[in-house]
Amino acid sequence: MPEDTDSSSKVVRLLYANSGIGVLALGSDGVQKLWKWARTEQNPNGKATANIVPQYWQPNSGLLMANDVSGVILEESVPCIALSKNDSYVMSACGGKVSLFNMMTFKATNAVFPRILISWFRRGLMLKRSILLILAFLLVQPCMLHLSHSSNNFTDQSALIAFKSEISFHPNDTIFSAGNWSTTTNFCEWFGVSCSRRRQRVTALNLSYMDLHGTISPHIGNLSFLVSLDLLNNSFSGFLPHEIGNLHRLRKLQLSYNLLEGSIPPTLHNCQKLVVLYLDGNNLNGSIPKDLGMLPRVREIDLSSNKLMGTIPSSLGN
């Protein structure tokens, strides 16, 4: 682990998080810490690797994901940790109260858990890890289902907040003003955001011509109902996150005239409903993924004015 790990606490549980770009550690003191691998030229996908030391990550609020261990004999406790399906939440305990944390804000979410499970943790019974993880999964899933149908959907909200956090400059004050893009208001009312009426899920994000500077957060891939992403004519730099391939409902991807670099992620092939793909006017390099021509519904592709090399895949002729 990185050198800044707290020497007074040892790691008792370790999980890969954020689709393999981070590692989550539960310490013997009940505190969970998160490390992430940065996107660099040596590691363009930001995936876990033994060749690069991950960076300790914490939200700007300075919050820690700390379990309640009051009155607990830590040496006799049975630590437990489990991630939700899309890594938005983590449930854990270290011999005391079972806690549910938001992975973006580190805030604890109030949840009701069966008394029998809590008593197991408090007594420190030596249950097998696999049984604990199964119980944890069964408890997290109903909670996630409830949240996904709420008008204040935490998954989409967290993804949008993460997207905003990667923007370093925005001259237009109306975009991220105090009453806009704030957790005090419904994210479906935020500037540039459109939601479905029934489920209140984000279906479109349009921030074109806003002179925004920064990078595109990989958490954009958590907007699972997104149909249209339009960031035309801004100054987004860095790599195009491969997590965009998680947007299976995406039909329009408009990222023209930015400062994006690196290669075109092959994961775009997973966007099987994609109709329009505009990546022209950037600094993308490398070759054109041959699988782009295998997208069944694509009608328009513009990759001009980049630094792409090699031949045009014959599949694009179809």
N, C-alpha and C positions, 0 to 999 in steps of 0.2 A: 504494500500500500504506500501512497505518497508519504513524504517525510512529515507533513503537518498533521498526521493522525495523532489524536490525543493519546499520550503514553499512559494516562491513568485508566484507560478503558481499552479492553481488547475486543476484537471483532468476534462475535459469536454466530452471526448469520450474514451471508453475502449473496446478493442477487444481481443479475444483469437487469438494467432498467432502460427505459426510453428506446426500445427496439434495438438494444445492443450498443448504444452510444454512451452508456453510463453504467456505473456500478453503485449499488445501494448497500450500505453496511449498517447492521444493527450492532451497537456496542453493548458491552456487558453492563453499562450504566443506564441502558434503556434509551439512549439517544441514537437516532438514525442520521447518517451523513451520506451525501451524494457526491460522486465524482463523475466528471464527463470528459470525453476525449474531444479536443478541439479539431475543427476542420483546417487542415494545413495542406501544403503541397505534398508532404510525405504521407499524409493520411486524408485524402480528399473527401472520403465518405464519413469521417469522424467516428469510425467504428472502433471497437475495443481491440487493442493491440498491445503486445508486450514491448514493442519498440519505442513507444511514446508514453510518458507519464501523464495520467489524466489530471485534470484540474478540479480542485475542490469547488463545488457550486452551492450557492445559498441565495435566496431571494433578497431583494434590496431591503426588505423589512428587517432582516437579521434574525428571523424566527428560526428556531430549531425544532425538528420533529422529535420531541422528547416524550417518552411514555411516562405514565404515573407509576413510580416505584416506591411511593411512600409506604412504609411498614413492611417492605418486601425484603426477604433474605435473598439477595441476588445470587449467592453461590448455590442456592437450592432451587432457583426458578428454572422454568423451561421456556427459553425465548422462542418467539414465533413471529414470522413475517410473511406476508403474501401480497402480491400486486394484483390490481384489477386487470381485466383483459386488455385494455388499451393504455395501461401504465399511468392512468390519471390519478389513481388513489392507491394508497398502501395501508394495509391493516396490520397492526403489530401489537405485541405485548411482551413484557419482560417480568412476568410473575405477578403483575397487578392488573389495573384496568385495561381492557382492550380498547385501542384507539384507532381511529380512521383519519388519515391525513391526506390533504390535497397535495399532489406532487409538484405543483407549480408554485403555490403560495406557502406551503408547509403548515397551513392552518389546520387545526383539528376540527373534524366534523362530528357533531353530536350524533350518536347512534345508539340503538338499544340492542343489547346482546343477551342471549339466554343466560340466566344465572348459573346454570350448571357449568357452562363453558368457563365463565369467570372464576368459579370456585376451583375448577381444575388448575387454572393458571396460578391462583393464589396459594393453593396447597403445594404447588410445585411437583405434581405427579409426573413421573418419567414416562410420558406418552411418546410414542414414536413420532418422528417429525412428519412422516407422510400423512398420518391421521390428522395432525394439527393443521397441515396445509389444506387438506380436503375440507375440514370444517371451516377454515378461514375463507376458502373460495366460495363455499355455499352461503356464507354470511354476506360476503361482499356483493355477490351477483344480484340479490334482490334489491340491495341499496342502489346499485348502479342502474338497474331497470327503473327504479322510481325516479332517479335523477334525470334519466334520459327523456322521460315524459314530462318533466317539469318545464314551465315557461322560462325558468331561470336555469337553463341547462349548463351545469358546471363544466362539462367536457368542452363544449364550444366556447364558452366564456374564457376558460383557461387558455385555449389555443389562441384566441384573439389577443388576450393580454400578453402572451408570449410573443406573438407577432409584433405587437406594439413595442415591447421591450427591446427589440432588435433594431428599431428605428432610431438613429442618432441625431437626425435633423429633420425638422418639419416646419418650414416658414409659414405655412398656413395655419394660424391659431385656431381656426374653426374646426379643424379635424379632431384634435385631441384636447379640446378645451375642458374646463372643469365639469361641465354638464354633459360631456360627450366622451365616449370610450372610458367610462368610469364604472366601477362596480356598483355605484349607487343608482344606476339606471339599467334598464333591461337592454342587454346587448343587441337585441333585434331593432332597437331604436338608434343605435350608433350610426354615425355618418359612414356611408359606403357599404353598410351591411344590410343584406336582405335575408329574410327568414321565411320558412314555410308556415302557412297559417295554422295547420293542425298540430304539427309536432313542435313548432317553434325551434327549428334547427336551421343553422346558417346554410343557405343555398347559393348565395352570391356575395363576393367581396370585390368592390369596384373602387379603387383609389387611384385611378389614372390621372395623369397631368397634375399631380400634387407636389412635385419636386421633393419627394421623400428620399432621404439618404439612409443607408443602413444595409442590413442583410435580410434575407428571407428566412424566417425561423423554420426549422424542421417540424415544429409543432403544427404548422399549417396542414400537415398530413392527418391531423386528428379531426379536421372538419369533414367528417365522413359523409355528410349530405351535400357537400359543396358541388355545385353544377358549373359555376362560372367564376374564374379568378382573373381579374383584369388589373394589372399594375403598369399599364402602358405609360411610357414617357415619364419615368422617374429616374432616380440614381441609385437603384439597388445594386449592390456589388456582391462579391463573394461567389460561392458555389450555388448552383441550383440544387436545392435539397432533394435527395432521392426519395424522401418520404412523400413527395407529390404522387408517387406511384400508388399510395394508399387511397387516393381519391377515386374510388371505383365508379362514382356517379358523374365525374367531371366531363363536361362537354366542350367547354371553351377555356383555353389557357392562353392568355394574352400578356406576354412579358416583353414586348418589343421596346427598343430604345431605352435600355438600362445599361448597367456596367457589369453584367454577370460574366463570370469567367469559369474556367474549368470545362469539363466535358458534359455532354448531354447525358443525363442519367438514363441508363437502359431500363430503369423501372417504369418509365413512361409507358412502356408496353402494357403495363397492368391497367392503364386507364382505357379500358376497352370501349367505353362510350364516347371517347373523345372525337369531336367533329372538327374543331378549329384549333390549330397549334401555331402560334406566332412567337418566334424567338429571335427575330431579325433585329439588327442594330445593337448587338452586344459584343462581348469579347470571348465568346465560347470557342474552345479549341478541341483538338482531337478529331476523331472520325464520327460520322453519322451512324448511330445504331441501326443495324439492318432491320431490327424488329419494328421500327417506326412504320415501315411499309406494310406491316401485318395488322395494323389497327383496322378493324372491320368497318368503322363508321366515319373515319377521317375523310374530310373533303378538301380542307385547305391547310397547307403547311408552308411556312415561310421561315427559312433559316439563313437568309441572305445577310450580308454585311457582318459576318463574324470572321473567325480565324480558323475555320474548319479545314481539315486536310483529308486527303484520300479520295476515293471514288464515291459517287452517289450510288447507294444500294439499288440494285435492280428491282427490289420489292416495291420501291416508291413509284415505279412506273405503273403499278397496278391500281 
